[in-house]
């Protein structure tokens, strides 16, 4: 398995504990055609879990160009896997996906590419916000479905690795201080930081909340990458919006393009909906969402993944049927 540098882009899919979402994701990228071609790189962030077998032991493996394990077991996460992938990607463009991101029609990559008008565009993606009329400072391009200039990502990664500061400045006018603690010291010493993980010097995410304004620091993957890039290059916000589900009130999906005919959906909660695979779940909000999350996941799986692959996956035990999965999930709920 290898990545072809002659293709236009590489789709990078960080995945953990989500065999069905990963099948949905890969099957969707394989289904739709574009004028521009691309590699598929899966970043396995849960090698302790048999998730990757849902790809490697089915015909979906024929659509994947490379599978990599994010190094350093204790560090694996969305941002770090994207940072590690920067070293692997050798195509002009880098498409940051997630296992619960899926294209919906032909030409999705060509649509993203239409925004990359020259080499001075660093990225094109959805502009994350807490709400349409909320000036909350959290607005940034989410790496859950965004096209990046690979050359710029490589420059930013070198910049992150050269920066040895151990202090985060945050809050109003960056007047607050926070020391990088624990594992972040080790990441910094090893040079594992990159633009999707770095958290030093980006705009504070929650200035509208009085509690968080002065005393709370928070980071989202891709925040630093966006705020640093926009100081030098153009960052383009593609059309799209979040759609919420009522009861439980949870993000259902983000659509890219027009709501009635979108190019792509990001369904959210692909990994958090499987926290029961990682640890016992005790948060009331998570417990309330489990049934809805799993019903949505199974419905989309049956709609998207070919029937023969679904059948083989059940027969081989690569995925559980719904009743078994729900029973297992509820067995992991703290009572």
C-alpha positions as CSV (number, residue, x, y, z in Angstrom):
1,X,0.0,0.0,0.0
2,X,1.4,3.4,-0.9
3,X,0.4,7.0,-1.5
4,X,0.6,8.3,-5.1
5,X,2.3,11.8,-5.2
6,X,0.8,12.4,-8.7
7,X,-2.7,12.6,-7.4
8,X,-4.3,16.0,-6.6
9,X,-5.0,15.3,-2.9
10,X,-4.9,12.8,-0.1
11,X,-8.0,12.3,2.1
12,X,-6.8,11.7,5.6
13,X,-9.2,9.9,7.9
14,X,-8.4,9.7,11.6
15,X,-10.5,6.9,13.1
16,X,-10.8,5.3,16.5
17,X,-13.2,2.7,17.9
18,X,-15.7,3.2,15.0
19,X,-15.8,0.2,12.6
20,X,-19.2,1.1,11.0
21,X,-18.4,4.8,10.7
22,X,-15.1,3.9,9.1
23,X,-16.9,1.6,6.6
24,X,-19.5,4.4,5.9
25,X,-16.7,6.9,5.3
26,X,-14.5,4.8,3.0
27,X,-17.5,3.5,1.0
28,X,-18.7,7.0,0.5
29,X,-15.3,8.3,-0.7
30,X,-15.1,5.3,-3.1
31,X,-18.5,5.8,-4.5
32,X,-18.4,9.4,-5.9
33,X,-16.4,10.5,-8.8
34,X,-14.4,13.7,-9.4
35,X,-12.3,15.2,-12.2
36,X,-9.5,15.4,-9.6
37,X,-8.2,12.1,-8.2
38,X,-7.1,11.4,-4.6
39,X,-5.5,8.9,-2.2
40,X,-7.2,7.6,0.9
41,X,-5.0,7.5,4.0
42,X,-6.6,6.0,7.2
43,X,-5.0,6.9,10.5
44,X,-5.7,4.2,13.0
45,X,-5.9,5.8,16.4
46,X,-7.2,2.7,18.2
47,X,-4.8,-0.2,17.5
48,X,-5.9,-1.7,20.7
49,X,-9.4,-2.2,19.1
50,X,-10.2,-4.4,16.1
51,X,-11.8,-1.4,14.3
52,X,-9.4,-1.5,11.3
53,X,-10.4,-5.1,10.5
54,X,-13.7,-3.6,9.3
55,X,-11.6,-2.3,6.4
56,X,-8.7,-4.7,6.1
57,X,-10.9,-7.8,6.1
58,X,-13.5,-6.6,3.6
59,X,-13.4,-5.5,0.0
60,X,-13.2,-1.9,1.2
61,X,-9.5,-2.3,1.6
62,X,-9.2,-2.0,-2.2
63,X,-10.2,1.7,-1.9
64,X,-7.6,2.5,0.7
65,X,-4.1,3.5,-0.4
66,X,-2.4,3.4,3.0
67,X,-3.1,2.7,6.7
68,X,-0.9,4.2,9.4
69,X,-0.9,4.0,13.1
70,X,-0.4,7.4,14.9
71,X,2.8,6.8,16.9
72,X,3.0,7.2,20.7
73,X,0.1,5.3,22.2
74,X,-0.7,7.7,25.0
75,X,-0.9,10.7,22.5
76,X,-3.2,9.4,19.9
77,X,-6.0,11.8,18.9
78,X,-7.5,13.7,16.0
79,X,-5.1,16.6,15.9
80,X,-1.9,14.6,16.4
81,X,-2.9,12.0,13.8
82,X,-3.4,14.9,11.3
83,X,0.0,16.3,12.3
84,X,1.7,13.0,11.8
85,X,0.0,12.6,8.4
86,X,1.6,15.8,7.2
87,X,4.9,13.8,7.0
88,X,3.2,11.1,5.0
89,X,1.2,13.2,2.5
90,X,3.1,14.0,-0.7
91,X,0.2,15.3,-2.9
92,X,-0.3,19.1,-3.4
93,X,-3.4,19.1,-1.3
94,X,-4.4,17.5,2.0
95,X,-8.1,16.9,2.8
96,X,-8.7,16.5,6.5
97,X,-11.7,14.2,7.1
98,X,-13.1,12.2,10.0
99,X,-14.7,8.8,10.2
100,X,-18.1,10.4,10.3
101,X,-17.5,12.7,7.3
102,X,-19.0,11.5,4.0
103,X,-19.4,13.0,0.5
104,X,-22.8,12.8,-0.9
105,X,-22.4,13.3,-4.7
106,X,-20.1,13.4,-7.6
107,X,-17.7,16.4,-7.8
108,X,-17.4,17.0,-4.0
109,X,-13.5,17.4,-4.3
110,X,-13.8,19.5,-7.4
111,X,-16.1,21.8,-5.4
112,X,-13.6,22.2,-2.6
113,X,-10.8,22.7,-5.2
114,X,-12.7,25.5,-6.9
115,X,-11.9,27.7,-3.8
116,X,-8.1,27.0,-4.0
117,X,-7.5,29.7,-6.7
118,X,-3.7,29.9,-6.2
119,X,-0.9,28.8,-3.9
120,X,-1.7,31.6,-1.4
121,X,-4.9,29.9,-0.3
122,X,-4.0,27.9,2.9
123,X,-7.3,26.2,3.4
124,X,-11.0,26.0,2.4
125,X,-13.5,24.6,4.8
126,X,-16.5,25.2,7.0
127,X,-16.4,28.1,9.4
128,X,-17.2,26.7,12.8
129,X,-19.4,28.8,15.0
130,X,-21.6,28.3,18.1
131,X,-24.4,30.1,16.4
132,X,-25.4,32.4,13.6
133,X,-25.4,35.6,15.7
134,X,-22.8,34.7,18.3
135,X,-19.5,36.5,18.3
136,X,-17.9,33.9,20.4
137,X,-14.4,33.8,19.1
138,X,-14.7,30.1,18.5
139,X,-15.1,30.7,14.7
140,X,-12.4,28.8,12.8
141,X,-12.2,26.3,9.9
142,X,-12.8,22.9,11.3
143,X,-10.5,20.0,10.1
144,X,-13.6,17.8,10.0
145,X,-13.9,18.3,6.2
146,X,-11.5,20.9,4.9
147,X,-9.0,21.1,2.0
148,X,-5.4,22.4,2.9
149,X,-2.4,23.4,0.9
150,X,0.1,20.6,1.9
151,X,3.1,22.9,1.3
152,X,1.8,25.4,3.8
153,X,1.0,22.7,6.4
154,X,4.6,21.5,6.1
155,X,5.9,25.0,6.7
156,X,3.6,25.4,9.7
157,X,4.7,22.1,11.2
158,X,8.4,23.2,11.0
159,X,7.4,26.4,12.7
160,X,5.6,24.6,15.5
161,X,8.6,22.3,16.1
162,X,11.0,25.2,16.2
163,X,8.9,26.9,18.9
164,X,10.1,25.7,22.3
165,X,7.9,27.9,24.5
166,X,6.1,26.1,27.3
167,X,3.6,28.8,28.0
168,X,0.1,29.4,26.6
169,X,-1.1,33.0,26.6
170,X,-4.9,33.3,26.6
171,X,-7.9,35.3,27.7
172,X,-8.5,39.0,27.1
173,X,-5.6,40.4,25.1
174,X,-3.8,37.2,25.8
175,X,-3.2,38.5,29.4
176,X,-3.6,35.1,31.1
177,X,-0.9,32.4,31.3
178,X,-1.1,28.6,31.3
179,X,1.9,26.3,31.5
180,X,2.0,23.3,29.2
181,X,1.8,20.4,31.5
182,X,2.3,16.6,31.5
183,X,2.2,14.9,28.2
184,X,2.5,18.2,26.3
185,X,6.0,18.6,27.6
186,X,6.9,15.3,26.1
187,X,5.2,16.1,22.8
188,X,7.1,19.4,22.7
189,X,10.4,17.7,23.5
190,X,9.8,15.0,20.8
191,X,8.8,17.5,18.2
192,X,5.4,15.8,17.9
193,X,3.5,19.1,17.9
194,X,2.1,20.3,14.6
195,X,-0.4,22.9,13.3
196,X,-3.5,20.8,14.1
197,X,-2.4,20.2,17.8
198,X,-0.5,23.3,18.7
199,X,-2.3,25.6,21.2
200,X,0.2,28.4,21.7
201,X,-0.9,31.8,20.6
202,X,-4.3,31.2,19.0
203,X,-7.3,33.4,19.6
204,X,-9.2,32.4,22.8
205,X,-12.2,30.2,22.0
206,X,-14.8,31.3,24.6
207,X,-14.6,35.0,25.3
208,X,-18.3,35.4,25.6
209,X,-18.6,33.2,28.7
210,X,-17.8,35.1,31.9
211,X,-16.6,31.9,33.7
212,X,-14.3,30.9,30.8
213,X,-13.2,34.4,29.8
214,X,-10.5,34.8,32.4
215,X,-10.0,31.4,34.0
216,X,-10.6,28.7,31.4
217,X,-8.4,27.7,28.6
218,X,-9.7,25.4,25.9
219,X,-8.3,24.1,22.6
220,X,-9.9,22.5,19.5
221,X,-7.9,20.7,16.8
222,X,-7.1,23.0,14.0
223,X,-7.6,26.3,15.9
224,X,-3.9,27.3,15.8
225,X,-3.6,26.2,12.2
226,X,-6.4,28.5,11.1
227,X,-5.5,31.6,13.2
228,X,-1.8,31.3,12.3
229,X,-2.5,30.7,8.6
230,X,-4.9,33.6,8.2
231,X,-2.2,36.0,9.4
232,X,-0.2,35.3,6.2
233,X,-2.4,33.5,3.7
234,X,-6.0,33.4,2.5
235,X,-8.4,31.1,4.4
236,X,-11.7,30.6,2.6
237,X,-14.9,29.8,4.4
238,X,-17.1,27.5,2.3
239,X,-20.9,27.6,2.6
240,X,-22.5,25.3,5.2
241,X,-24.2,25.2,8.5
242,X,-24.9,23.0,11.5
243,X,-28.2,21.1,11.8
244,X,-29.3,20.1,15.3
245,X,-31.5,17.2,16.5
246,X,-34.1,17.8,19.2
247,X,-34.5,15.3,22.0
248,X,-31.7,14.8,22.8
249,X,-30.4,18.2,21.7
250,X,-27.3,17.2,19.8
251,X,-25.5,18.2,16.6
252,X,-26.9,16.0,13.9
253,X,-24.7,17.0,11.0
254,X,-23.0,19.9,9.2
255,X,-23.8,20.3,5.6
256,X,-21.3,21.7,3.1
257,X,-22.7,23.7,0.2
258,X,-26.5,24.2,0.1
259,X,-28.7,22.4,2.6
260,X,-31.1,21.0,-0.1
261,X,-28.3,19.7,-2.3
262,X,-25.1,19.4,-0.2
263,X,-21.7,18.1,-1.3
264,X,-20.9,16.6,2.1
265,X,-22.1,15.9,5.6
266,X,-20.1,15.8,8.8
267,X,-22.3,13.8,11.2
268,X,-20.5,14.6,14.5
269,X,-20.0,12.3,17.5
270,X,-18.5,9.5,15.5
271,X,-15.9,8.8,18.2
272,X,-17.6,10.3,21.3
273,X,-20.6,8.1,20.5
274,X,-18.3,5.1,21.1
275,X,-16.8,6.3,24.4
276,X,-18.3,3.1,25.9
277,X,-15.6,1.2,23.9
278,X,-12.9,3.2,25.8
279,X,-14.3,3.5,29.3
280,X,-17.4,3.4,31.4
281,X,-19.8,6.3,30.5
282,X,-21.2,8.3,33.3
283,X,-22.1,11.7,31.8
284,X,-25.9,12.1,31.7
285,X,-25.8,13.8,28.3
286,X,-23.8,11.0,26.8
287,X,-26.1,8.3,28.3
288,X,-29.1,10.1,27.0
289,X,-27.6,10.2,23.4
290,X,-26.4,6.6,23.1
291,X,-29.6,5.1,21.7
292,X,-30.1,7.9,19.2
293,X,-26.4,7.9,18.2
294,X,-26.5,4.1,17.5
295,X,-29.8,4.1,15.6
296,X,-28.5,6.9,13.4
297,X,-25.2,5.1,12.8
298,X,-26.9,1.8,11.9
299,X,-29.4,3.6,9.6
300,X,-26.6,5.3,7.6
301,X,-24.5,2.1,7.6
302,X,-27.4,0.2,5.9
303,X,-28.0,3.0,3.4
304,X,-24.3,3.5,2.4
305,X,-22.3,0.3,2.8
306,X,-23.0,-2.4,0.2
307,X,-25.0,-5.3,1.4
308,X,-22.4,-7.9,0.8
309,X,-19.8,-6.0,2.9
310,X,-22.4,-5.6,5.7
311,X,-23.2,-9.3,5.6
312,X,-19.5,-10.4,5.7
313,X,-18.9,-7.9,8.5
314,X,-21.6,-9.4,10.7
315,X,-20.6,-13.0,9.8
316,X,-16.9,-12.3,10.7
317,X,-17.8,-10.4,13.9
318,X,-16.1,-7.2,12.5
319,X,-19.2,-5.3,13.7
320,X,-22.0,-6.1,16.1
321,X,-25.7,-6.2,15.1
322,X,-27.7,-3.3,16.6
323,X,-29.2,-5.2,19.6
324,X,-25.8,-6.6,20.6
325,X,-24.1,-3.2,20.3
326,X,-26.8,-1.4,22.3
327,X,-26.7,-4.0,25.0
328,X,-22.9,-3.7,25.2
329,X,-23.1,0.1,25.3
330,X,-25.6,0.0,28.2
331,X,-23.4,-2.5,30.1
332,X,-20.7,0.2,30.1
333,X,-22.9,2.8,31.7
334,X,-22.1,3.8,35.3
335,X,-25.1,3.1,37.5
